[in-house]
Amino acid sequence: MPDNYPIFIGGMQRSGTSLMRAMLGSNSRLAIFEWDLQMWPVIYSQHREMWGKSGIDEIQDALLEAIYTSEKVVCAVKRPERSLVEACIRSKRAANEFTSMESLAAGVFQCFLDSYRDLLDRARWGLKTPENEFYSSIILREFPDAKFVYIYRNIVSAAASTKKIGWMPYKYPYGLLQYAMHWNRSFETAWENCARHPDRYVAVCYELLTEFPDEHLKLLCAFLDLPYEPAMLALAGHGNGDPLAKSSSFDDQTDQGVNPQIAKRKIHDFSEEELQLLRLVTTMNTATRQGFYKEYNPAAFPLQSLEWLVQASVRGQNAQVRRFALELMRKISRRPQAGWNPFGRCG
């Protein structure tokens, strides 16, 4: 594998993706756009139905327009000239590289990021977008040399941070149960990709990264074929302080580097019933049963009445949320009450 391949960063929002971007983006060889670029979760998703209904020129222009009118690109200190990106796309089209919506989107996104890399005079580029993991199958297929970094955070801390900034009702109108379902799907997707692509996909624990940043960063650099540089630990390549960047817990800590206190979980932000729900969710996925996530042992929490979970699922009008609640309740009701180790031989 060449050492100039792209790097994709994913993970749930409020789980350390911005910290990872700041660390890796501080490497002198790597260009990562200074803010989130919602290329796959938003831009691709909103335009994929155009394939087969519109011409390639129209789709290409729509994708580029969406990129250049996005808030983070408009406010960026540095962004590539659109004419350079269009020239790159023309050369790809001459080679007949676009045979599907996925390949067209990947080509447009690559040309933008190639041009951004050249603008910064770096050898490689990266893309940090929360929830990129849900598009990892497309990403790894369309970028066969790429590697993927997934960062995950304790579900209680991630949910508390999401709740604190007011995203719970905005992004998860059906409440904590919907959030837990989404977290579970993200985590399970990452675990499956780690098993399927061990040389291309790595999962990093946010709490351990902030507690032992030097050790974890050196290991990550080795995995990504990047030279380790002290500037990465100091977050020297973090954004320029624009208010748009003030969306993560570590923004006020960049002068001192990584502060492990930002990773502390906030269990007091939830009721005992809500905490039990979050903890039980981590025990229902394959990742936990294989020892990938060992944070909680539900044997330490007595099985209480399922009334709260039932009420939560009834209140939610989303059918997917209700199905998730019923599946969770079935697993809880079958759980042995003593001597059960959810991690099997890995425990």
Backbone torsions as a table, in degrees:
resi	resn	phi	psi	omega
1	MET	NA	130.2	177.9
2	PRO	-64.7	158.7	-177.0
3	ASP	-93.6	13.6	179.0
4	ASN	-113.9	21.4	-177.9
5	TYR	-72.8	157.1	179.1
6	PRO	-75.6	161.8	179.7
7	ILE	-126.4	129.5	177.9
8	PHE	-110.4	138.8	179.0
9	ILE	-117.6	132.1	178.5
10	GLY	-141.9	177.1	-178.0
11	GLY	144.2	164.7	177.1
12	MET	-63.5	148.7	174.6
13	GLN	-61.8	149.0	-177.8
14	ARG	66.4	29.8	-178.1
15	SER	-124.1	7.6	175.9
16	GLY	108.8	9.4	179.8
17	THR	-65.1	-35.0	178.8
18	SER	-69.7	-36.0	175.6
19	LEU	-63.6	-43.3	178.7
20	MET	-63.5	-41.8	176.9
21	ARG	-59.7	-43.1	-179.3
22	ALA	-65.3	-40.2	179.0
23	MET	-65.5	-56.2	-177.5
24	LEU	-68.9	-35.0	179.6
25	GLY	-69.4	-11.1	176.5
26	SER	-86.1	-5.2	177.3
27	ASN	-75.0	136.5	-174.3
28	SER	-68.7	-12.6	-179.8
29	ARG	-97.3	-11.7	-168.9
30	LEU	-117.7	131.1	176.1
31	ALA	-108.0	112.3	174.5
32	ILE	-118.1	126.8	-177.3
33	PHE	-52.4	139.9	-166.5
34	GLU	-64.9	-25.0	175.6
35	TRP	-125.6	179.2	177.5
36	ASP	-61.0	138.7	170.5
37	LEU	-120.7	110.4	-174.6
38	GLN	-84.1	57.3	-173.8
39	MET	-68.7	-51.0	-177.1
40	TRP	-84.8	-49.9	-176.8
41	PRO	-64.3	-30.3	-175.0
42	VAL	-113.6	-61.0	-171.8
43	ILE	-65.2	-49.6	177.2
44	TYR	-62.6	-45.7	-176.9
45	SER	-61.4	-37.0	-177.8
46	GLN	-76.7	-16.6	-174.9
47	HIS	-117.4	-3.0	-173.0
48	ARG	-66.0	-24.8	179.2
49	GLU	-73.6	-8.0	179.4
50	MET	-72.7	-23.2	-176.9
51	TRP	-63.2	130.0	-178.9
52	GLY	88.3	-14.8	179.2
53	LYS	-110.3	-23.6	-178.6
54	SER	-129.7	160.0	178.0
55	GLY	-74.3	162.5	-179.0
56	ILE	-62.0	-38.4	178.9
57	ASP	-59.0	-45.0	-178.2
58	GLU	-66.0	-42.7	179.5
59	ILE	-65.4	-43.7	179.3
60	GLN	-59.0	-46.4	179.8
61	ASP	-64.0	-38.1	179.7
62	ALA	-65.4	-41.1	178.8
63	LEU	-65.2	-44.9	179.2
64	LEU	-64.7	-40.9	178.9
65	GLU	-62.2	-40.9	178.9
66	ALA	-63.5	-38.0	178.2
67	ILE	-66.2	-52.0	-171.5
68	TYR	-76.3	-14.8	175.9
69	THR	-101.3	-1.5	177.8
70	SER	-67.5	146.2	-173.5
71	GLU	-55.8	-43.1	-175.2
72	LYS	-70.1	-32.3	177.9
73	VAL	-74.9	-41.6	178.7
74	VAL	-59.0	-39.4	-176.0
75	CYS	-90.8	-1.0	-177.9
76	ALA	-68.3	145.4	177.0
77	VAL	-67.8	-40.4	179.9
78	LYS	-127.8	132.8	175.5
79	ARG	-149.0	143.4	-176.7
80	PRO	-69.5	149.6	176.2
81	GLU	-64.0	136.4	-177.7
82	ARG	-61.4	-35.3	-178.6
83	SER	-62.4	-34.6	178.2
84	LEU	-68.6	-39.8	178.7
85	VAL	-66.3	-41.9	179.5
86	GLU	-63.8	-37.5	177.8
87	ALA	-64.3	-39.9	177.1
88	CYS	-62.3	-42.1	-179.6
89	ILE	-65.5	-39.2	179.4
90	ARG	-60.9	-39.8	179.4
91	SER	-66.7	-35.7	177.0
92	LYS	-68.9	-39.4	179.6
93	ARG	-66.1	-33.3	178.3
94	ALA	-64.7	-26.3	178.8
95	ALA	-91.1	7.7	178.3
96	ASN	55.6	46.6	-177.1
97	GLU	-86.8	-11.0	-173.8
98	PHE	-102.9	102.2	-179.4
99	THR	-117.9	0.0	179.9
100	SER	-156.6	168.1	177.2
101	MET	-62.9	-37.4	-179.8
102	GLU	-64.3	-43.5	-179.5
103	SER	-69.4	-34.9	177.3
104	LEU	-66.6	-47.5	178.5
105	ALA	-60.8	-44.0	179.7
106	ALA	-61.8	-39.6	179.3
107	GLY	-65.4	-43.1	179.1
108	VAL	-64.9	-45.8	-179.9
109	PHE	-63.2	-40.7	-179.4
110	GLN	-64.7	-41.2	-179.9
111	CYS	-63.9	-39.1	177.1
112	PHE	-63.4	-46.1	-176.3
113	LEU	-74.9	-31.7	172.5
114	ASP	-61.0	-44.4	-179.0
115	SER	-66.9	-36.7	176.6
116	TYR	-66.0	-41.2	176.5
117	ARG	-59.0	-46.0	-179.8
118	ASP	-65.1	-36.1	178.9
119	LEU	-61.4	-38.0	-179.9
120	LEU	-88.5	-2.6	180.0
121	ASP	57.9	49.2	177.1
122	ARG	-112.2	166.5	-178.1
123	ALA	-86.4	-26.5	-173.9
124	ARG	-140.6	164.8	174.6
125	TRP	-127.5	160.0	176.2
126	GLY	-137.1	162.5	178.7
127	LEU	-134.6	120.8	177.5
128	LYS	-107.5	118.1	176.0
129	THR	-145.0	119.9	173.3
130	PRO	-54.5	139.9	179.3
131	GLU	72.0	16.6	170.9
132	ASN	-58.3	-26.4	-176.2
133	GLU	-59.5	-27.7	-179.8
134	PHE	-72.3	-10.7	178.3
135	TYR	-116.6	15.4	-173.5
136	SER	-65.0	-32.2	179.2
137	SER	-64.0	-40.6	176.9
138	ILE	-68.8	-45.6	-176.9
139	ILE	-59.6	-48.5	-176.8
140	LEU	-69.6	-27.1	176.4
141	ARG	-76.6	-43.9	-176.5
142	GLU	-78.4	-20.7	176.1
143	PHE	-123.0	79.3	-170.2
144	PRO	-64.9	-14.7	177.6
145	ASP	-101.3	-2.9	-173.3
146	ALA	-72.9	159.3	171.1
147	LYS	-123.4	154.5	-172.7
148	PHE	-124.8	131.3	176.6
149	VAL	-113.0	117.1	177.3
150	TYR	-106.8	127.1	178.0
151	ILE	-113.5	132.2	-178.7
152	TYR	-126.0	153.1	-176.2
153	ARG	-129.1	151.1	174.5
154	ASN	-44.9	130.6	-172.3
155	ILE	-61.4	-34.0	-179.9
156	VAL	-67.0	-46.1	-179.5
157	SER	-65.6	-41.9	-180.0
158	ALA	-64.0	-42.9	178.7
159	ALA	-66.3	-40.2	179.4
160	ALA	-63.2	-40.6	178.8
161	SER	-67.0	-39.4	177.2
162	THR	-63.6	-41.4	179.7
163	LYS	-67.3	-39.6	-176.0
164	LYS	-60.9	-39.4	-176.8
165	ILE	-90.4	7.0	173.3
166	GLY	84.8	14.4	-178.8
167	TRP	-83.1	-15.7	-174.5
168	MET	-59.6	-50.5	178.2
169	PRO	-75.3	-24.6	-177.6
170	TYR	-76.7	-52.0	-178.3
171	LYS	-88.7	-24.7	-176.5
172	TYR	-129.9	75.4	-174.6
173	PRO	-63.1	-17.8	179.3
174	TYR	-97.7	13.2	167.3
175	GLY	88.2	-160.3	-171.9
176	LEU	-63.7	-33.4	179.9
177	LEU	-63.4	-41.6	178.2
178	GLN	-66.0	-40.4	177.3
179	TYR	-61.1	-45.7	-179.0
180	ALA	-61.3	-38.9	177.7
181	MET	-62.0	-44.2	-178.2
182	HIS	-66.7	-43.2	177.8
183	TRP	-59.7	-44.1	-178.2
184	ASN	-62.3	-42.4	179.9
185	ARG	-66.3	-39.9	177.7
186	SER	-61.9	-47.0	-176.6
187	PHE	-67.4	-41.8	179.0
188	GLU	-64.5	-39.6	177.4
189	THR	-60.1	-43.2	179.9
190	ALA	-64.7	-43.7	-179.9
191	TRP	-60.8	-43.2	179.8
192	GLU	-63.4	-39.2	-179.9
193	ASN	-71.0	-34.6	176.0
194	CYS	-62.1	-39.3	179.1
195	ALA	-72.6	-36.9	-175.9
196	ARG	-79.4	-33.9	-175.9
197	HIS	-129.5	64.8	-174.3
198	PRO	-62.6	-23.5	-179.7
199	ASP	-92.5	-4.9	-174.8
200	ARG	-126.6	-12.1	-173.2
201	TYR	-132.4	126.3	-178.7
202	VAL	-132.1	143.1	177.1
203	ALA	-110.1	134.7	-177.7
204	VAL	-122.1	130.0	178.4
205	CYS	-82.8	123.2	-177.2
206	TYR	-59.8	-44.6	-178.3
207	GLU	-62.6	-42.4	179.7
208	LEU	-71.4	-35.1	178.5
209	LEU	-62.8	-41.7	-178.7
210	THR	-77.3	-24.8	178.7
211	GLU	-82.0	-36.2	180.0
212	PHE	-129.6	64.0	-171.8
213	PRO	-65.4	-38.3	-176.4
214	ASP	-63.8	-47.8	-177.9
215	GLU	-65.0	-44.6	-177.4
216	HIS	-69.3	-37.0	-178.7
217	LEU	-67.6	-37.8	177.9
218	LYS	-64.6	-41.9	177.6
219	LEU	-64.4	-41.3	-179.5
220	LEU	-65.6	-40.8	178.4
221	CYS	-61.7	-40.0	178.4
222	ALA	-63.5	-40.7	178.9
223	PHE	-64.3	-35.8	-174.9
224	LEU	-95.0	4.2	-179.1
225	ASP	58.1	42.1	176.1
226	LEU	-113.5	142.5	173.0
227	PRO	-72.2	135.6	177.6
228	TYR	-72.5	134.1	179.5
229	GLU	-132.2	133.9	179.6
230	PRO	-55.0	-28.4	179.8
231	ALA	-60.5	-26.1	179.8
232	MET	-67.7	-38.4	179.1
233	LEU	-71.4	-30.4	178.5
234	ALA	-83.2	-2.5	-179.0
235	LEU	57.7	39.0	-175.0
236	ALA	-66.3	-19.4	-179.3
237	GLY	-99.3	18.5	-179.8
238	HIS	-66.5	163.9	-177.8
239	GLY	-56.9	170.8	-169.9
240	ASN	-85.8	10.7	177.0
241	GLY	91.6	3.9	176.2
242	ASP	-58.1	141.7	-179.6
243	PRO	-54.1	-25.3	178.2
244	LEU	-62.6	-25.7	-176.9
245	ALA	-83.1	-13.0	-175.8
246	LYS	-78.9	62.0	-177.5
247	SER	-124.3	7.2	-177.2
248	SER	-133.6	160.8	-170.7
249	SER	-67.4	-23.4	-172.4
250	PHE	-97.1	2.9	-174.3
251	ASP	-57.0	-37.0	-178.3
252	ASP	-86.3	4.1	-176.4
253	GLN	-109.1	2.4	-169.1
254	THR	-67.3	-24.0	177.8
255	ASP	-67.6	-28.2	-178.7
256	GLN	-102.7	3.3	-176.4
257	GLY	81.4	-153.4	-175.0
258	VAL	-78.2	129.8	178.4
259	ASN	-110.6	112.5	-176.5
260	PRO	-64.1	-17.7	-178.4
261	GLN	-66.6	-21.9	-177.7
262	ILE	-71.0	-14.7	-176.8
263	ALA	-91.4	-5.5	-175.8
264	LYS	-63.0	134.5	-179.5
265	ARG	-72.6	157.2	-173.9
266	LYS	-122.3	71.3	-173.6
267	ILE	-68.9	-21.4	-178.0
268	HIS	-73.5	-6.7	178.6
269	ASP	-79.6	-4.3	-175.6
270	PHE	-130.8	155.1	174.0
271	SER	-73.8	167.8	179.7
272	GLU	-62.8	-35.6	178.5
273	GLU	-66.7	-41.3	179.2
274	GLU	-65.9	-40.5	177.8
275	LEU	-61.7	-41.4	-179.4
276	GLN	-63.7	-40.2	177.5
277	LEU	-59.1	-49.1	-178.1
278	LEU	-61.8	-41.2	-178.5
279	ARG	-69.0	-39.6	-179.2
280	LEU	-68.2	-32.7	179.0
281	VAL	-58.6	-38.1	-177.7
282	THR	-69.2	-12.3	-178.6
283	THR	-97.2	-4.9	-173.2
284	MET	-95.9	-6.0	-176.5
285	ASN	-101.3	161.7	-178.7
286	THR	-61.9	-34.6	-178.0
287	ALA	-58.7	-43.8	179.4
288	THR	-66.3	-42.7	-177.1
289	ARG	-64.4	-25.1	179.0
290	GLN	-93.6	3.7	177.0
291	GLY	87.3	9.6	-179.3
292	PHE	-71.5	-32.8	179.4
293	TYR	-130.1	114.0	-171.5
294	LYS	-118.1	21.6	-171.5
295	GLU	-64.2	-40.7	-172.6
296	TYR	-126.4	142.6	171.3
297	ASN	-113.7	108.5	-173.9
298	PRO	-65.5	-14.5	176.7
299	ALA	-62.2	-20.1	179.1
300	ALA	-81.1	-6.7	-178.4
301	PHE	-118.6	113.8	-177.3
302	PRO	-60.9	143.2	179.0
303	LEU	-69.7	114.6	-179.8
304	GLN	-96.4	179.6	177.7
305	SER	-59.1	141.6	178.7
306	LEU	-85.2	8.9	-175.8
307	GLU	-58.8	-41.2	-177.6
308	TRP	-64.3	-41.3	179.3
309	LEU	-66.6	-40.2	178.6
310	VAL	-61.1	-46.5	179.9
311	GLN	-62.0	-40.1	-179.6
312	ALA	-62.9	-40.9	-179.0
313	SER	-71.7	-33.0	178.7
314	VAL	-70.0	-39.2	-179.9
315	ARG	-64.4	-35.0	-180.0
316	GLY	-73.5	128.5	-179.2
317	GLN	-92.3	-1.4	-179.9
318	ASN	-83.1	122.1	-175.7
319	ALA	-62.6	-37.0	-179.9
320	GLN	-65.2	-39.5	177.2
321	VAL	-64.2	-41.7	179.9
322	ARG	-64.1	-42.0	178.7
323	ARG	-62.5	-40.8	178.4
324	PHE	-62.0	-43.7	-179.3
325	ALA	-62.0	-42.5	-179.3
326	LEU	-66.6	-39.8	177.4
327	GLU	-63.2	-43.0	179.2
328	LEU	-62.5	-43.8	-178.7
329	MET	-64.6	-37.2	177.7
330	ARG	-63.6	-41.7	179.7
331	LYS	-67.1	-39.0	179.3
332	ILE	-64.6	-43.7	-175.1
333	SER	-67.3	-23.1	179.2
334	ARG	-91.7	-1.5	-173.6
335	ARG	-71.5	128.4	174.6
336	PRO	-60.9	147.0	-174.0
337	GLN	-90.9	-13.8	-178.6
338	ALA	-145.1	144.1	174.6
339	GLY	70.3	17.9	-178.3
340	TRP	-94.6	125.0	176.9
341	ASN	-112.8	108.4	-175.5
342	PRO	-67.4	-11.1	-175.9
343	PHE	-99.8	1.3	177.3
344	GLY	55.7	-134.8	-177.8
345	ARG	-71.5	-14.6	179.5
346	CYS	-82.2	-10.5	-174.3
347	GLY	-76.3	NA	NA
